[in-house]
Amino acid sequence: MKISITLFGGLRQYLPAGSGYNNCDIEVDEGVSLQTLLAKIPIPDGKPFLVMHNDTRITPEQYAELNIASDDQVVLLPPIKGG
Amino acid sequence: MAWQKQILRVNLTTGVCAIEPLNMEWAESYLGSRGLGSKYLFEEMDPAADALSAENKIIFATGPLTGTMASTGGRYTVVTKGALTGAIACSNSGGKFGGELKMAGYDMLIIEGESEKPVYLHIEDEKVEICDASEIWGKTVWETEDLLAAKYRDPLMKFAGIGQAGETLCRYACIVNDKHRAAGRSGVGAVMGAKKIKTIAVRGSIGVRSSDPKAFYKIVNEVNARMDDREGMSREGTLAMIDVTNGFGSLPTNNNRSVRFEGANKLNPEAMHTPNENGHTNFVTNGACFGCTIGCGRICKIDPTHFSVKDRPEYHGASGGLEYETAYALGSACGVDDIDAATFAGFICNEYGMDPISLGGTIAAAMELYDIGVIDDKVTGGIKLEFGSAEALCQIAELTGKGEGFGVDIAMGSKRLCEKYGHPDLSMTVKGQEFAAYDGRSMQGMGLAYATSNRGACHLRADPYEHDFETTEIAGKAENVRDSQHDVAFLDSSGLCLFPGGCGWGLEDYRTLVDAACDSDWTDERLKLTGERIWVLEKLFNLKAGLGKKDDTLPKRILEEPADVGTGKGLVCRLDEMLPEYYELCGWDADGVPTSETLTRLGLN
């Protein structure tokens, strides 16, 4: 199945080539975990980000146990800074 | 050392201009810019005086690093009693004016009294004159700069002045320098207008020297190399934040009825950089202030076929475009998703001299009053003041800048407007100043920072961002807000910009530069103590001005109406739990008054 994933702000640079402005579709197996999905996005270790799944904040401890469905909304946010 | 060690004092009542030595004992304790300006204001005026009276003073203060080769060393602060808030106002600006004032030989310019007739100040190093402004009074900021630059035949002359909004005492009139940089907040432009001083024209040829230029140069380069994460800021400016806060659920929308804006993607960097259906691209290039190695400024053009500027070629050129705060205030706060309309309203703010955050916040409140039927077309002069109306935004912005029609009401600011029409709860303000672009429900620390800010609601008095990004739980928020308030007070007093802090610099980098510029031992401990001393001095000014615990609060909406979506969905701001802890951590009593022990520790008795 295809999952649409959105990356905002400075995280956009880690979108695969050919992606839209801030999102891409990623091909995964049915019932894939969030952890497996995130592994397909080449965000360097140590780069902080927040995952929102269907508009709910997800902590790193939940990544492995959360399964993603095809119409789920997955959004990755970099830290907020003052501007 | 990099202080000039002298100040310029101008009395508009007597017409006397005098050069005085800088009080170096105060400089060693308050550093410069925001801190040192606040010390002078505190010592020289009665905080209870009316902000628009001759008793108020207005201080243009540079920092020790202003005008040096340090990256972003172009900042200055306008310190006065704010016309919008009645609190101490410390409005910081970039551009090139601050560096020029410093290079003319002054750490600080203090303007006192008031003139009978409109005047402007002309400074060329030690030559200072108060000049008749009858030919420029009534002109816009842009016209004034062009006329005086032509008069003096000096295209490099720098200006900081007001437009018609300052002249007509719009409560949030700002001081604009370099045509589109501004000391924006708290109504500092209205103070200039009340004193009938139109602008300050300055040229400096003295320069700024450190004691050991070679050693200073070496340190500047070493620190600059650590600013290694600035590409994004240069490419997209602060506007990039709009997608992030919108996704997070912290983008105030429709006067904070919501924390997410459906039209955010029409105001974001992609919208700014992508040609529209007419082939017009809003973004032209980025811009940098004096000595800046980031270049976060947006220089933009409005589509010449857009309704706001059609057949108005004076608005077809490139000028200061949308940044994150203006995209919020002139966009989501009013429900407007038209990037050209928001850009136009921003141009009007720069041209007439208004703070776009307060203008947008006040229009948003008026839109809610219109929405619930409290004001109607008779009151607005026929303008359909509906949320989302780009036409209404543009019309009201111009009327307010000119001080005409319903713009007279909008010029009062959100607090006075909502009080006038019997709905004070609809004003999204703290101490009378409109919110910045973050919501205090999904960002609990920001809620506390807004409530306790000495200059009214502000996103740049503390640094709760990282903590708020990590959690909405309130444990640790009070300590984080208190500590960062002190750190920011120090940084603002250095003459540097805050943005390198988001591009790779840490507090240690700022400390290293201050230490190198000031020829004295600026340790971490001294840095922290100086920041706290400045913060508490500002607090003392406000207490003497009549502000207190009752003013350290938030609008009912933020305290009682849960956020509708995002990370803060279902939450209100838990200010009642955070505030007592914050006071205690500050060494203040239960009413928010610093204890004698705290004052003694800071040398403020």
Contacts between the chains, C-beta under 8 A, distances in Angstrom:
chain1	res1	chain2	res2	distance
A	6	B	247	7.6
A	8	B	243	4.2
A	8	B	244	5.0
A	8	B	247	5.4
A	9	B	232	7.3
A	9	B	240	5.1
A	9	B	241	7.0
A	9	B	243	6.2
A	9	B	244	4.7
A	10	B	232	4.6
A	10	B	240	7.2
A	21	B	270	4.6
A	22	B	243	6.8
A	22	B	270	7.4
A	50	B	248	7.4
A	50	B	469	6.4
A	52	B	247	6.3
A	52	B	248	7.6
A	52	B	566	7.9
A	52	B	567	7.4
A	55	B	249	7.4
A	55	B	565	6.1
A	55	B	566	6.3
A	55	B	569	7.3
A	57	B	567	4.9
A	75	B	247	5.1
A	77	B	244	5.3
A	77	B	247	5.2
A	77	B	248	5.8
A	77	B	469	8.0
A	78	B	244	6.3
A	79	B	465	6.7
A	79	B	466	5.9
A	79	B	469	4.8
A	80	B	241	6.7
A	80	B	244	5.7
A	80	B	245	6.1
A	80	B	248	6.4
A	80	B	250	7.2
A	80	B	438	7.6
A	80	B	443	7.6
A	80	B	465	4.8
A	80	B	468	6.9
A	80	B	469	5.1
A	81	B	241	6.7
A	81	B	465	5.5
A	81	B	502	4.4
A	82	B	459	5.3
A	82	B	460	6.0
A	82	B	463	6.7
A	82	B	465	5.8
A	82	B	498	7.0
A	82	B	502	7.4
A	83	B	238	3.1
A	83	B	239	8.0
A	83	B	241	4.9
A	83	B	323	6.7
A	83	B	324	4.1
A	83	B	325	6.6
A	83	B	437	7.6
A	83	B	459	7.8
